[in-house]
Amino acid sequence: MMEKFVIPGHTPFKQGKVRDLYRVPDLTNPGNFRTDLALCVTTDRISAFNRVMGEIPGRGPILCAISNFWKGHFNEYIPNDLYKTETEEVLSYFGIKEVPENLRNRVSLIYLAKRLPFEFIIRGYLAGSLYREYEKRNFAEGYYLGHWLPKGMNEFQEFERPLLTPTTKSESGEDEDVSFSEVVEKIGRQTAESVRLASIALYLMGHRYLLGWGIILVDTKFEFGLRNINGHECPCLIDEVLTPDSSRLWLSQSYSPGQRPVSLDKQYYRDWLTGIGWNESKSVPRISRTVQQNLLAKYEFVLASILSN
């Protein structure tokens, strides 16, 4: 992986496709690390089809700002993992007084939480992998992960109510669909019901907010962890929230069921890869300047929209 956005003198204890995590020095006990905090760096890396494909300069701060906004927006409803977000304050925990420009607006201190081993995907429209599954069934009615799908739906059509379609959270990236009963079996009914209701509520709130700014929240994934808050183990939002990486977003004025809307998310990059004939047996292609600029413009539009209120 690229090593451009490192914390001087420190090594990440975990590297994801986009985000790196660092242990935080314990300033009251030199030589030791905090057990309750980690530093998160949102890099410019971009992934597709479970591979890191390169970097798009400037992506990280946009993703960081969008996710931080939503965590703050939802904070009255559900706690999250954010502790500090101001770059200077965050890096002061590492004794860094002069902020390297390549780290500005892309670092945050987060509470460590016990990650639940699922991604909670909420779908409001028939799109993506769910449409492909529906298409395989020749558009016949039937159940999908416990949800009844009527026959004759069009691609991109809105459901009457959002669907929860959880997947496993795999370190290898090969996630698998699971039923809600499997989630209950793994983490317990109380926790499962709590995050199910939270996921649906957060989707509906996000959908309503974004629609007011001309953006349709089509589907998204939420991740949760358990934190000790006032002596109780409580679910909290972790990882990224409602970013163009973790969500499918459409320009609302381009929307019509059965016709492909204008995307404002990472699907643009995936479509570009497909369009140039790339597959996983080939080497990673160089991302053209035009593709970089177009993708950044979409992400910047989303950020500017949510901050307009």
C-alpha positions as CSV (number, residue, x, y, z in Angstrom):
1,M,0.0,0.0,0.0
2,M,1.0,3.6,-0.5
3,E,2.8,5.2,2.5
4,K,2.1,8.8,1.7
5,F,-0.1,9.7,4.7
6,V,1.9,8.3,7.6
7,I,2.2,9.7,11.2
8,P,5.9,10.5,11.6
9,G,7.6,8.0,13.9
10,H,4.6,5.7,14.1
11,T,3.3,2.6,12.3
12,P,-0.4,1.8,11.7
13,F,-1.6,-1.3,13.6
14,K,-4.3,-1.7,11.0
15,Q,-4.6,-0.7,7.3
16,G,-7.9,-0.8,5.5
17,K,-8.4,-0.1,1.8
18,V,-8.8,3.6,2.5
19,R,-8.2,4.2,6.2
20,D,-5.2,3.5,8.5
21,L,-5.4,3.2,12.3
22,Y,-2.7,4.2,14.7
23,R,-2.3,3.6,18.4
24,V,-2.4,6.8,20.5
25,P,0.4,7.6,22.9
26,D,-0.7,7.8,26.6
27,L,0.6,11.3,27.5
28,T,0.1,10.5,31.2
29,N,2.2,7.3,31.0
30,P,5.1,7.7,28.6
31,G,6.0,4.7,26.5
32,N,2.4,3.3,26.7
33,F,-0.6,3.7,24.5
34,R,-4.2,4.5,25.2
35,T,-6.5,1.5,25.3
36,D,-9.7,3.6,24.5
37,L,-8.6,5.6,21.5
38,A,-7.1,5.2,18.0
39,L,-6.1,7.7,15.3
40,C,-7.7,7.3,12.0
41,V,-6.1,8.6,8.8
42,T,-8.4,8.8,5.7
43,T,-6.0,8.4,2.8
44,D,-6.5,9.2,-0.9
45,R,-6.6,5.5,-1.8
46,I,-9.5,4.2,-3.9
47,S,-10.6,0.6,-4.1
48,A,-12.9,-1.3,-6.4
49,F,-13.7,-5.0,-6.7
50,N,-12.0,-5.6,-3.4
51,R,-8.6,-4.2,-4.6
52,V,-6.8,-1.0,-3.9
53,M,-6.5,0.6,-7.3
54,G,-4.4,3.7,-6.6
55,E,-4.8,7.2,-5.3
56,I,-7.0,10.1,-6.3
57,P,-5.4,13.3,-4.8
58,G,-7.8,15.2,-2.5
59,R,-10.3,12.3,-2.0
60,G,-9.4,11.7,1.7
61,P,-10.3,15.1,3.2
62,I,-13.7,15.0,1.3
63,L,-14.6,11.6,2.6
64,C,-13.5,12.5,6.1
65,A,-15.6,15.7,6.1
66,I,-18.7,13.9,4.8
67,S,-18.5,11.1,7.3
68,N,-17.8,13.5,10.2
69,F,-20.8,15.6,9.2
70,W,-23.2,12.7,9.3
71,K,-21.9,11.4,12.6
72,G,-22.5,14.8,14.1
73,H,-25.9,15.1,12.4
74,F,-27.0,11.7,13.8
75,N,-25.4,12.1,17.2
76,E,-28.6,12.9,19.1
77,Y,-30.1,9.6,17.8
78,I,-27.1,7.3,18.2
79,P,-23.6,7.7,19.6
80,N,-20.6,7.4,17.3
81,D,-16.9,6.8,17.6
82,L,-15.6,10.4,17.1
83,Y,-13.6,11.9,19.8
84,K,-11.5,14.8,18.2
85,T,-11.6,16.0,14.6
86,E,-9.5,19.2,14.5
87,T,-6.2,18.4,12.9
88,E,-3.9,20.4,15.2
89,E,-5.6,19.0,18.3
90,V,-5.5,15.4,17.0
91,L,-1.8,15.5,16.1
92,S,-0.9,17.1,19.4
93,Y,-1.5,13.7,21.0
94,F,1.5,12.6,19.0
95,G,3.7,15.6,19.9
96,I,3.3,17.0,16.4
97,K,3.3,20.8,16.6
98,E,3.8,21.7,12.9
99,V,1.0,20.0,10.9
100,P,2.2,18.3,7.7
101,E,0.0,19.5,4.9
102,N,-0.6,16.0,3.6
103,L,-2.3,15.2,6.9
104,R,-4.5,18.2,7.2
105,N,-8.3,17.6,7.4
106,R,-7.9,13.8,7.1
107,V,-7.2,12.7,10.7
108,S,-9.4,12.1,13.6
109,L,-9.3,10.5,17.0
110,I,-11.8,7.8,17.5
111,Y,-13.1,5.7,20.4
112,L,-12.2,2.1,20.1
113,A,-15.3,-0.1,19.9
114,K,-15.9,-3.8,19.6
115,R,-16.9,-4.1,15.9
116,L,-20.0,-6.1,15.1
117,P,-19.2,-8.6,12.4
118,F,-21.8,-7.4,9.9
119,E,-22.4,-4.6,7.5
120,F,-26.0,-3.3,7.7
121,I,-27.0,-2.5,4.2
122,I,-30.2,-0.5,3.7
123,R,-31.7,-0.4,0.2
124,G,-34.4,2.0,-0.8
125,Y,-34.4,1.3,-4.5
126,L,-34.0,-1.8,-6.8
127,A,-30.5,-1.3,-8.0
128,G,-27.0,-2.8,-8.0
129,S,-26.6,-6.4,-6.9
130,L,-30.2,-6.7,-5.8
131,Y,-31.5,-5.8,-9.3
132,R,-29.1,-8.4,-10.7
133,E,-30.6,-11.0,-8.3
134,Y,-34.1,-10.0,-9.2
135,E,-33.2,-10.1,-12.9
136,K,-32.0,-13.7,-12.5
137,R,-35.4,-14.6,-11.2
138,N,-37.0,-13.3,-14.4
139,F,-38.7,-10.5,-12.4
140,A,-40.9,-12.9,-10.5
141,E,-42.3,-12.3,-7.1
142,G,-40.6,-13.9,-4.1
143,Y,-38.6,-13.5,-1.0
144,Y,-35.1,-12.1,-0.8
145,L,-33.4,-12.4,2.6
146,G,-36.8,-12.3,4.3
147,H,-38.2,-9.4,2.1
148,W,-41.1,-9.9,-0.3
149,L,-40.3,-8.5,-3.8
150,P,-43.3,-8.0,-6.0
151,K,-43.2,-9.1,-9.7
152,G,-42.7,-6.7,-12.5
153,M,-40.5,-4.0,-10.8
154,N,-38.3,-1.8,-13.0
155,E,-34.6,-1.2,-12.4
156,F,-34.1,1.8,-10.1
157,Q,-37.7,1.7,-8.9
158,E,-38.2,2.8,-5.3
159,F,-39.4,0.2,-2.7
160,E,-42.5,0.9,-0.6
161,R,-40.2,0.7,2.5
162,P,-36.4,0.3,2.8
163,L,-35.0,-3.2,3.0
164,L,-32.3,-4.3,5.4
165,T,-29.9,-6.8,3.7
166,P,-27.0,-7.5,6.0
167,T,-23.7,-9.0,4.9
168,T,-20.8,-10.5,6.8
169,K,-17.9,-8.3,7.5
170,S,-14.9,-10.1,6.1
171,E,-11.3,-8.9,6.5
172,S,-10.6,-10.4,3.0
173,G,-13.4,-8.3,1.5
174,E,-15.4,-11.3,0.3
175,D,-18.7,-10.3,2.1
176,E,-21.7,-12.7,2.0
177,D,-25.4,-12.0,2.3
178,V,-27.0,-13.2,5.6
179,S,-30.5,-13.3,6.9
180,F,-31.5,-11.2,9.9
181,S,-32.0,-14.4,11.9
182,E,-28.3,-15.2,11.4
183,V,-27.5,-11.7,12.7
184,V,-29.6,-12.4,15.8
185,E,-28.0,-15.7,16.3
186,K,-24.5,-14.2,16.2
187,I,-24.9,-11.0,18.3
188,G,-28.2,-11.5,20.2
189,R,-31.7,-10.3,19.6
190,Q,-31.5,-7.1,21.6
191,T,-28.4,-5.8,19.9
192,A,-29.6,-7.0,16.5
193,E,-32.9,-5.2,16.9
194,S,-31.3,-2.1,18.1
195,V,-29.0,-1.8,15.1
196,R,-31.7,-2.8,12.7
197,L,-34.0,0.0,13.8
198,A,-31.1,2.4,13.9
199,S,-30.0,1.5,10.3
200,I,-33.5,2.1,8.9
201,A,-34.0,5.3,10.9
202,L,-30.6,6.7,9.8
203,Y,-31.3,5.8,6.2
204,L,-34.7,7.6,6.3
205,M,-33.3,10.7,7.9
206,G,-30.4,10.8,5.5
207,H,-32.7,10.2,2.5
208,R,-35.0,13.1,3.6
209,Y,-32.1,15.4,4.2
210,L,-30.3,14.7,0.9
211,L,-33.4,14.9,-1.1
212,G,-33.8,18.4,0.0
213,W,-30.6,19.2,-1.8
214,G,-31.3,17.3,-5.0
215,I,-29.6,14.0,-4.1
216,I,-31.3,10.6,-3.8
217,L,-29.8,8.2,-1.2
218,V,-30.4,4.9,-3.0
219,D,-28.7,2.5,-0.6
220,T,-25.9,2.6,2.0
221,K,-24.1,0.5,4.5
222,F,-23.7,1.2,8.2
223,E,-21.3,-0.4,10.6
224,F,-21.6,-0.5,14.3
225,G,-19.5,-1.3,17.3
226,L,-20.2,-1.7,21.0
227,R,-18.8,1.0,23.4
228,N,-19.0,1.3,27.2
229,I,-21.0,4.5,27.8
230,N,-21.8,5.4,31.4
231,G,-21.3,1.8,32.5
232,H,-23.5,0.3,29.7
233,E,-22.4,-1.5,26.5
234,C,-24.1,0.5,23.7
235,P,-24.2,0.3,19.9
236,C,-22.4,3.2,18.2
237,L,-21.8,4.2,14.6
238,I,-18.3,3.4,13.4
239,D,-16.3,3.6,10.2
240,E,-17.6,5.9,7.4
241,V,-21.2,7.1,7.2
242,L,-23.2,8.1,4.1
243,T,-20.1,8.8,2.0
244,P,-20.0,8.4,-1.8
245,D,-17.8,5.3,-1.2
246,S,-20.3,3.6,1.1
247,S,-23.5,4.7,-0.5
248,R,-25.2,4.8,-3.9
249,L,-26.2,8.4,-4.6
250,W,-28.1,9.8,-7.6
251,L,-28.8,13.3,-8.9
252,S,-32.6,13.6,-8.2
253,Q,-33.4,15.6,-11.3
254,S,-32.0,12.8,-13.5
255,Y,-34.1,10.1,-11.8
256,S,-36.8,8.1,-13.6
257,P,-37.6,4.4,-12.9
258,G,-36.2,2.2,-15.7
259,Q,-33.6,4.9,-16.8
260,R,-30.1,5.1,-15.5
261,P,-29.7,8.2,-13.3
262,V,-26.6,10.3,-12.9
263,S,-24.5,8.8,-10.2
264,L,-22.7,10.9,-7.5
265,D,-20.7,8.1,-6.0
266,K,-17.9,5.6,-6.7
267,Q,-20.0,3.8,-9.2
268,Y,-18.7,6.3,-11.8
269,Y,-15.2,4.8,-11.2
270,R,-16.4,1.2,-11.4
271,D,-18.2,2.0,-14.6
272,W,-15.0,3.4,-16.0
273,L,-13.1,0.3,-15.2
274,T,-15.8,-1.9,-16.8
275,G,-15.9,0.4,-19.9
276,I,-12.1,0.1,-20.5
277,G,-12.5,-3.7,-20.3
278,W,-10.6,-4.1,-17.1
279,N,-10.9,-7.3,-15.1
280,E,-9.2,-8.8,-12.0
281,S,-6.7,-10.8,-14.1
282,K,-5.2,-7.5,-15.4
283,S,-2.8,-5.1,-13.8
284,V,-4.3,-2.0,-12.1
285,P,-4.9,0.7,-14.7
286,R,-3.6,4.2,-14.4
287,I,-6.4,6.5,-13.4
288,S,-6.7,9.2,-16.0
289,R,-6.7,12.9,-15.0
290,T,-10.2,13.3,-16.5
291,V,-11.6,10.4,-14.4
292,Q,-9.9,11.8,-11.3
293,Q,-11.4,15.2,-11.8
294,N,-14.9,13.9,-12.6
295,L,-15.0,11.7,-9.6
296,L,-13.7,14.5,-7.3
297,A,-16.3,16.9,-8.7
298,K,-19.1,14.4,-7.8
299,Y,-17.7,14.0,-4.2
300,E,-17.3,17.8,-3.8
301,F,-20.8,18.3,-5.0
302,V,-22.1,16.0,-2.3
303,L,-20.0,17.7,0.4
304,A,-21.1,21.2,-0.7
305,S,-24.7,20.1,-0.7
306,I,-24.8,18.7,2.8
307,L,-23.0,21.7,4.2
308,S,-25.4,24.2,2.4
309,N,-27.9,24.1,5.3
